Amino acid sequence: MFLGSVRQAQSRKNILANIKNADYRRRFFLYRSTGFTLVELIAVMVVVSIIASAVVTSYSSYNQWMDKNEAVLGMLRTLRKARDYCVTRNEKFFLTVDAEQNTYVLQYKDTRDSLYLPQAASAEFTMPFYTDITSLTMGAEHTSKPSATLEFNLFGEPVIDYNLNIYINNGERTIVVVSPTGYIYAQ
């Protein structure tokens, strides 16, 4: 009897040990999650929405700035092309900027013929509605003028003693024509 009870105790011990191990294994494999909980997903969605709202507002203002910048750089490229076009043909070049009409006109030769650049349909260019030629300053006194005509000689140099400044959107951007060299840049 005693031997039988010892064997029963050992078998019970083995069974309990196996059940413990089985529980451990079962817990390890069955309760292991392979995805996210609902709370984690909601937390991530909240964080992403906060970041997205900040990015969207700054992105729209960035797009507006890029549109204005592209209009200014387009005017800059057009002026440089016109100057270079006339220099290669040994012709004078005239730039007339009208701040009230928000336009600029390209002319060349002494007869002031309209200058049609390659791939350009007109010699008069109008700035887009979101950019505004605010004012022009030319000369020693730097007084603001509603319109001005600038003459470039055969070498592409402006025939004035001072720089021409074209202010766009109340000075947000400025196109400068440097006096002795004819270099045109935006700042």
PLY file of the C-alpha trace (Angstrom):
ply
format ascii 1.0
element vertex 187
property float x
property float y
property float z
element edge 186
property int vertex1
property int vertex2
end_header
0.00 0.00 0.00
2.69 2.30 0.91
4.37 1.71 -2.45
1.12 2.36 -4.25
0.58 5.61 -2.43
4.13 6.72 -3.27
3.56 5.96 -6.92
0.27 7.81 -6.85
1.95 10.78 -5.23
4.71 10.76 -7.82
2.25 10.51 -10.66
0.21 13.34 -9.16
3.40 15.38 -8.86
4.28 14.65 -12.49
0.77 15.51 -13.60
0.83 18.75 -11.62
4.26 19.58 -13.01
3.07 18.93 -16.53
-0.05 21.00 -15.95
2.06 23.88 -14.59
4.34 23.70 -17.60
1.36 23.38 -19.89
-0.19 26.44 -18.28
3.02 28.35 -18.70
3.32 27.30 -22.32
-0.33 27.90 -22.94
-0.05 31.36 -21.37
3.06 32.13 -23.39
1.55 31.14 -26.70
-2.12 31.91 -26.28
-1.97 35.32 -24.62
0.69 36.74 -26.88
-0.92 39.43 -29.06
0.21 39.96 -32.63
-1.37 43.41 -33.17
-2.18 46.64 -31.45
-4.84 47.23 -28.89
-7.66 49.64 -29.58
-6.25 52.11 -27.05
-2.88 52.13 -28.80
-4.52 52.72 -32.18
-6.61 55.60 -30.87
-3.55 57.19 -29.22
-1.60 56.99 -32.48
-4.51 58.48 -34.42
-4.75 61.41 -31.99
-1.02 62.15 -32.24
-1.05 61.91 -36.05
-4.07 64.22 -36.33
-2.39 66.86 -34.14
0.76 66.75 -36.25
-1.24 66.78 -39.50
-3.22 69.86 -38.49
0.00 71.75 -37.80
1.54 70.64 -41.09
-1.50 71.49 -43.22
-1.68 75.10 -42.02
2.01 75.70 -42.54
1.93 73.91 -45.90
-0.79 76.16 -47.31
1.09 79.33 -46.34
4.23 77.78 -47.80
2.38 77.18 -51.09
1.26 80.81 -51.20
4.83 81.95 -50.63
6.07 79.58 -53.35
3.52 80.97 -55.85
4.65 84.54 -55.16
8.29 83.52 -55.32
7.76 81.77 -58.66
6.11 84.90 -60.10
9.06 87.04 -58.99
11.58 84.57 -60.36
9.61 84.39 -63.62
9.88 88.17 -63.99
13.56 87.95 -63.15
14.16 85.26 -65.80
12.24 87.26 -68.40
14.30 90.40 -67.74
17.55 88.47 -67.94
16.49 86.73 -71.17
15.50 90.06 -72.73
18.78 91.68 -71.73
20.82 88.75 -73.05
18.74 88.57 -76.24
19.49 92.23 -77.01
23.18 91.97 -76.09
23.67 89.12 -78.58
22.00 91.22 -81.32
23.80 94.49 -80.45
20.54 96.30 -79.75
19.38 98.63 -77.02
16.80 97.29 -74.61
14.06 99.21 -72.82
12.18 97.99 -69.77
9.02 99.85 -68.82
7.47 98.90 -65.48
4.02 100.18 -64.54
3.17 99.65 -60.87
-0.42 100.86 -61.27
-1.25 98.36 -64.02
0.97 95.65 -62.49
2.69 95.09 -65.85
6.06 95.40 -67.50
6.82 95.88 -71.19
9.92 94.88 -73.15
11.09 96.98 -76.10
14.26 97.19 -78.13
16.03 99.24 -80.81
15.89 103.02 -80.93
12.44 102.80 -82.49
11.21 100.95 -79.38
9.79 97.98 -81.20
8.08 95.37 -79.07
10.52 92.69 -78.00
9.06 89.21 -78.42
11.24 86.69 -76.69
11.37 83.11 -77.96
8.34 81.17 -76.66
6.64 84.44 -75.62
3.31 85.47 -77.13
3.51 89.11 -76.11
5.97 91.84 -75.20
3.78 92.95 -72.31
3.76 90.81 -69.19
1.20 91.03 -66.39
2.03 89.79 -62.93
-0.39 87.23 -61.42
-3.18 88.49 -59.16
-1.41 87.37 -55.97
1.69 89.47 -56.70
1.60 93.23 -56.86
4.28 95.59 -58.11
3.99 98.04 -55.24
6.49 100.73 -56.16
9.67 101.58 -58.04
12.64 103.61 -56.93
15.20 104.93 -59.37
17.65 107.77 -59.04
19.62 109.52 -56.32
16.63 110.60 -54.26
15.11 107.08 -54.19
11.61 108.46 -54.51
8.82 106.08 -55.31
7.42 106.28 -58.84
4.28 104.73 -60.31
6.10 103.79 -63.53
9.57 103.96 -64.95
11.43 103.17 -68.15
14.94 101.86 -67.94
17.27 101.85 -70.94
20.02 99.27 -71.35
22.88 100.02 -73.74
24.42 97.63 -76.28
26.45 95.92 -73.53
23.42 95.21 -71.35
24.29 97.97 -68.87
21.57 100.31 -67.59
21.93 103.94 -68.62
21.33 105.38 -65.13
23.61 106.26 -62.24
21.63 104.45 -59.54
20.00 101.07 -59.12
16.41 100.42 -60.10
14.43 98.72 -57.32
11.12 97.05 -58.12
9.23 96.39 -54.88
6.73 93.54 -54.95
3.99 93.02 -52.32
5.00 96.02 -50.19
8.67 95.11 -50.09
8.19 91.41 -49.44
10.45 90.79 -52.44
12.57 93.25 -54.40
14.04 92.97 -57.88
17.17 95.05 -58.24
18.85 96.14 -61.47
22.41 97.07 -60.54
23.53 100.27 -62.23
27.02 99.88 -63.61
26.85 96.17 -64.53
23.23 95.46 -65.44
23.10 92.51 -63.08
19.49 91.68 -62.20
18.67 89.82 -58.99
15.86 89.31 -56.50
16.13 89.66 -52.76
0 1
1 2
2 3
3 4
4 5
5 6
6 7
7 8
8 9
9 10
10 11
11 12
12 13
13 14
14 15
15 16
16 17
17 18
18 19
19 20
20 21
21 22
22 23
23 24
24 25
25 26
26 27
27 28
28 29
29 30
30 31
31 32
32 33
33 34
34 35
35 36
36 37
37 38
38 39
39 40
40 41
41 42
42 43
43 44
44 45
45 46
46 47
47 48
48 49
49 50
50 51
51 52
52 53
53 54
54 55
55 56
56 57
57 58
58 59
59 60
60 61
61 62
62 63
63 64
64 65
65 66
66 67
67 68
68 69
69 70
70 71
71 72
72 73
73 74
74 75
75 76
76 77
77 78
78 79
79 80
80 81
81 82
82 83
83 84
84 85
85 86
86 87
87 88
88 89
89 90
90 91
91 92
92 93
93 94
94 95
95 96
96 97
97 98
98 99
99 100
100 101
101 102
102 103
103 104
104 105
105 106
106 107
107 108
108 109
109 110
110 111
111 112
112 113
113 114
114 115
115 116
116 117
117 118
118 119
119 120
120 121
121 122
122 123
123 124
124 125
125 126
126 127
127 128
128 129
129 130
130 131
131 132
132 133
133 134
134 135
135 136
136 137
137 138
138 139
139 140
140 141
141 142
142 143
143 144
144 145
145 146
146 147
147 148
148 149
149 150
150 151
151 152
152 153
153 154
154 155
155 156
156 157
157 158
158 159
159 160
160 161
161 162
162 163
163 164
164 165
165 166
166 167
167 168
168 169
169 170
170 171
171 172
172 173
173 174
174 175
175 176
176 177
177 178
178 179
179 180
180 181
181 182
182 183
183 184
184 185
185 186
